[in-house]
Amino acid sequence: MSLLLLTLCTSALYGWSAWRLRRAPGDPWLRGLLPLALLGHGALNAHAVLGEGNIRLGFGSSLSTVVWLTAGVYWLASREAPLARAQAWVSGLAAVAVLGMMLFTATHAIPNSQALALRAHLVVAFLAYALLAVAALHAVLMTVLEKRLHRGSLLQDGAPPLLTLEAMLFRTLGAGFALLSLALFSGVFFSEELFGTALQLTHKVVFGILSWLVFGGLLLGRYYRGWRGRTALVWTITGFTLLLLAYLGTQFVLEVMLRR
């Protein structure tokens, strides 16, 4: 009962925060209630993933963890730039993700989950997911704002300048790409030690490598050719879509559609 109450309260806090971020981004209540939602969400994730003593992951808990980390990154970044609109989107998604853990309850134990190397690998992988999710949301928001400017519309309060978003986009991409590289190479070279089996060229690995190539190509294009604008946005969204297919998409198909 207490777990259900925490879930409902956390989702309600996120939902209220999303609404206030759209209506009144300067509301002082947001400074206290949004961190409370993040704390409640973190406690729910810890219970779902570590509640039985070992690491257990499923579609619901994995999605919730990625969204929680994404919301946390946006909350920290909002102190440097006006990101109310992006925060509202993430808070709304977090409200749904918290409830999703009650619907998608299937989990599976990770082999050798007590090993420190495996735990470090999973932490790095989830952080990479979160940072690249932030980059993808930045890309979507920049696309929306750019279209509004081309139509001659003024940006609403809480919408950050495009140049600010672009600078944050590439800083986030750089950090996310570094963590994704570390996660992929640790999985490739230490697969047997981490997971108990030799590396197999599965669709997860293929999509993960394709995503890494896309993000790497984008950063090289930015450095050598000065890529920006629509080119950067398309590459960012493409790379994150491949990353979603690599893990969360696979989990959704296996656990939700095929019931495995």
SEKE-659379 format. One line per 5 residues: number of its first residue (from 1); their letters; for each residue z, y, x of C-alpha. Coordinates in nm, 2 decimals. Example, Ala and Ser with C-alpha at 12.3 -4.5 7.8 and 13.67 -1.06 7.14 Angstrom:
// SEKE-659379
1) AS) 0.78/-0.45/1.23 ~ 0.71/-0.11/1.37
***
This chain:
// SEKE-659379
1) MSLLL) 0.00/0.00/0.00 ~ 0.09/0.24/0.28 ~ -0.24/0.17/0.45 ~ -0.43/0.24/0.13 ~ -0.24/0.56/0.08
6) LTLCT) -0.32/0.67/0.44 ~ -0.68/0.59/0.39 ~ -0.70/0.80/0.06 ~ -0.51/1.09/0.21 ~ -0.72/1.10/0.53
11) SALYG) -1.04/1.09/0.33 ~ -0.92/1.36/0.10 ~ -0.82/1.58/0.39 ~ -1.17/1.54/0.54 ~ -1.33/1.61/0.21
16) WSAWR) -1.12/1.93/0.16 ~ -1.20/2.04/0.51 ~ -1.57/1.99/0.46 ~ -1.56/2.20/0.14 ~ -1.36/2.48/0.30
21) LRRAP) -1.57/2.48/0.61 ~ -1.87/2.56/0.39 ~ -1.69/2.81/0.17 ~ -1.44/2.98/0.40 ~ -1.48/2.88/0.77
26) GDPWL) -1.20/3.11/0.87 ~ -0.94/2.95/0.64 ~ -0.62/2.92/0.86 ~ -0.52/2.60/0.68 ~ -0.81/2.43/0.86
31) RGLLP) -0.63/2.47/1.19 ~ -0.36/2.23/1.08 ~ -0.51/2.00/0.82 ~ -0.82/1.90/1.01 ~ -0.62/1.77/1.31
36) LALLG) -0.40/1.58/1.06 ~ -0.71/1.42/0.92 ~ -0.82/1.32/1.28 ~ -0.47/1.18/1.35 ~ -0.47/0.97/1.03
41) HGALN) -0.83/0.85/1.10 ~ -0.73/0.75/1.46 ~ -0.43/0.55/1.32 ~ -0.66/0.37/1.08 ~ -0.91/0.29/1.35
46) AHAVL) -0.64/0.16/1.58 ~ -0.51/-0.07/1.30 ~ -0.85/-0.20/1.22 ~ -0.96/-0.26/1.58 ~ -0.63/-0.35/1.75
51) GEGNI) -0.41/-0.45/1.46 ~ -0.42/-0.82/1.54 ~ -0.34/-0.79/1.91 ~ -0.70/-0.84/2.03 ~ -1.01/-0.63/1.99
56) RLGFG) -1.18/-0.69/1.66 ~ -1.50/-0.50/1.56 ~ -1.72/-0.50/1.26 ~ -1.97/-0.26/1.10 ~ -1.71/-0.06/0.91
61) SSLST) -1.46/-0.02/1.20 ~ -1.74/0.05/1.45 ~ -1.90/0.32/1.24 ~ -1.56/0.47/1.16 ~ -1.47/0.48/1.53
66) VVWLT) -1.79/0.65/1.63 ~ -1.76/0.91/1.34 ~ -1.39/0.97/1.44 ~ -1.49/1.04/1.80 ~ -1.78/1.26/1.68
71) AGVYW) -1.54/1.46/1.46 ~ -1.30/1.50/1.75 ~ -1.57/1.63/1.98 ~ -1.68/1.88/1.72 ~ -1.32/2.00/1.66
76) LASRE) -1.28/2.06/2.03 ~ -1.62/2.23/2.07 ~ -1.55/2.46/1.77 ~ -1.31/2.65/1.98 ~ -1.60/2.78/2.20
81) APLAR) -1.87/2.84/1.94 ~ -1.90/2.89/1.56 ~ -1.98/2.53/1.44 ~ -1.85/2.55/1.09 ~ -2.17/2.41/0.93
86) AQAWV) -2.20/2.12/1.17 ~ -1.82/2.05/1.13 ~ -1.86/2.04/0.75 ~ -2.13/1.78/0.78 ~ -1.92/1.57/1.02
91) SGLAA) -1.61/1.60/0.81 ~ -1.80/1.49/0.50 ~ -1.94/1.19/0.69 ~ -1.59/1.11/0.82 ~ -1.45/1.11/0.46
96) VAVLG) -1.71/0.85/0.37 ~ -1.66/0.65/0.69 ~ -1.28/0.62/0.63 ~ -1.34/0.48/0.28 ~ -1.62/0.26/0.42
101) MMLFT) -1.36/0.06/0.62 ~ -1.22/-0.06/0.29 ~ -1.56/-0.18/0.17 ~ -1.69/-0.33/0.50 ~ -1.39/-0.53/0.61
106) ATHAI) -1.56/-0.81/0.80 ~ -1.47/-0.82/1.17 ~ -1.51/-1.05/1.46 ~ -1.29/-1.10/1.77 ~ -1.44/-0.99/2.10
111) PNSQA) -1.42/-1.26/2.37 ~ -1.20/-1.18/2.67 ~ -1.08/-0.87/2.49 ~ -0.76/-0.86/2.70 ~ -0.96/-0.79/3.01
116) LALRA) -0.92/-0.43/3.13 ~ -1.29/-0.42/3.24 ~ -1.41/-0.50/2.89 ~ -1.18/-0.25/2.73 ~ -1.31/0.02/2.97
121) HLVVA) -1.67/-0.09/2.88 ~ -1.60/-0.05/2.51 ~ -1.43/0.29/2.55 ~ -1.73/0.42/2.75 ~ -1.98/0.28/2.50
126) FLAYA) -1.81/0.44/2.20 ~ -1.77/0.77/2.38 ~ -2.14/0.76/2.47 ~ -2.23/0.69/2.10 ~ -2.01/0.98/1.99
131) LLAVA) -2.16/1.23/2.23 ~ -2.51/1.13/2.15 ~ -2.43/1.15/1.78 ~ -2.32/1.50/1.84 ~ -2.65/1.57/2.01
136) ALHAV) -2.84/1.42/1.72 ~ -2.65/1.63/1.47 ~ -2.72/1.94/1.68 ~ -3.09/1.85/1.67 ~ -3.09/1.82/1.29
141) LMTVL) -2.89/2.14/1.25 ~ -3.13/2.33/1.49 ~ -3.43/2.20/1.29 ~ -3.28/2.33/0.96 ~ -3.19/2.67/1.11
146) EKRLH) -3.53/2.70/1.28 ~ -3.71/2.64/0.95 ~ -3.49/2.90/0.77 ~ -3.57/3.15/1.04 ~ -3.95/3.08/1.01
151) RGSLL) -3.92/3.15/0.64 ~ -3.76/3.48/0.71 ~ -3.41/3.38/0.58 ~ -3.10/3.51/0.75 ~ -2.85/3.26/0.88
156) QDGAP) -2.53/3.21/0.68 ~ -2.19/3.27/0.81 ~ -2.06/2.98/1.02 ~ -2.41/2.90/1.15 ~ -2.42/2.92/1.53
161) PLLTL) -2.70/3.09/1.72 ~ -2.99/2.86/1.81 ~ -2.96/2.94/2.18 ~ -2.59/2.85/2.17 ~ -2.67/2.52/2.00
166) EAMLF) -2.95/2.45/2.25 ~ -2.72/2.50/2.54 ~ -2.46/2.27/2.39 ~ -2.73/2.02/2.30 ~ -2.83/1.97/2.66
171) RTLGA) -2.47/1.97/2.80 ~ -2.38/1.70/2.54 ~ -2.70/1.50/2.62 ~ -2.62/1.51/2.99 ~ -2.26/1.38/2.94
176) GFALL) -2.37/1.12/2.68 ~ -2.66/0.99/2.90 ~ -2.42/0.95/3.19 ~ -2.18/0.75/2.98 ~ -2.46/0.55/2.82
181) SLALF) -2.59/0.46/3.17 ~ -2.25/0.34/3.27 ~ -2.21/0.13/2.96 ~ -2.56/-0.02/2.99 ~ -2.54/-0.10/3.36
186) SGVFF) -2.18/-0.24/3.33 ~ -2.31/-0.47/3.05 ~ -2.62/-0.57/3.24 ~ -2.45/-0.65/3.58 ~ -2.12/-0.78/3.45
191) SEELF) -2.22/-0.95/3.13 ~ -2.07/-1.28/3.21 ~ -1.74/-1.14/3.33 ~ -1.72/-0.90/3.03 ~ -1.84/-1.11/2.75
196) GTALQ) -1.82/-1.47/2.88 ~ -2.20/-1.53/2.87 ~ -2.49/-1.44/3.09 ~ -2.70/-1.15/2.98 ~ -2.96/-1.23/2.72
201) LTHKV) -3.26/-1.01/2.63 ~ -3.16/-0.96/2.27 ~ -3.27/-0.68/2.03 ~ -2.94/-0.50/2.11 ~ -3.03/-0.49/2.48
206) VFGIL) -3.39/-0.39/2.42 ~ -3.31/-0.11/2.18 ~ -3.03/0.01/2.41 ~ -3.26/0.02/2.71 ~ -3.53/0.20/2.50
211) SWLVF) -3.28/0.46/2.39 ~ -3.17/0.51/2.75 ~ -3.53/0.56/2.86 ~ -3.59/0.82/2.59 ~ -3.28/1.02/2.67
216) GGLLL) -3.36/1.00/3.04 ~ -3.72/1.11/2.98 ~ -3.59/1.40/2.78 ~ -3.36/1.52/3.05 ~ -3.63/1.48/3.32
221) GRYYR) -3.87/1.68/3.10 ~ -3.61/1.95/3.05 ~ -3.54/1.98/3.43 ~ -3.90/1.96/3.55 ~ -4.11/2.09/3.26
226) GWRGR) -3.85/2.31/3.07 ~ -3.88/2.12/2.75 ~ -3.70/2.28/2.46 ~ -3.74/2.35/2.09 ~ -3.92/2.10/1.87
231) TALVW) -4.01/1.87/2.16 ~ -3.64/1.83/2.26 ~ -3.54/1.78/1.90 ~ -3.79/1.50/1.84 ~ -3.69/1.32/2.16
236) TITGF) -3.32/1.35/2.08 ~ -3.35/1.22/1.72 ~ -3.58/0.93/1.84 ~ -3.33/0.83/2.12 ~ -3.04/0.83/1.88
241) TLLLL) -3.23/0.63/1.62 ~ -3.30/0.36/1.88 ~ -2.93/0.37/1.98 ~ -2.83/0.32/1.62 ~ -3.06/0.02/1.59
246) AYLGT) -2.92/-0.13/1.90 ~ -2.57/-0.18/1.77 ~ -2.46/-0.04/1.43 ~ -2.80/-0.13/1.27 ~ -2.77/-0.48/1.40
251) QFVLE) -2.41/-0.51/1.27 ~ -2.52/-0.37/0.93 ~ -2.80/-0.63/0.89 ~ -2.59/-0.92/1.01 ~ -2.27/-0.85/0.83
256) VMLRR) -2.38/-0.66/0.51 ~ -2.72/-0.79/0.44 ~ -2.71/-1.14/0.58 ~ -2.34/-1.20/0.54 ~ -2.30/-1.35/0.88
***
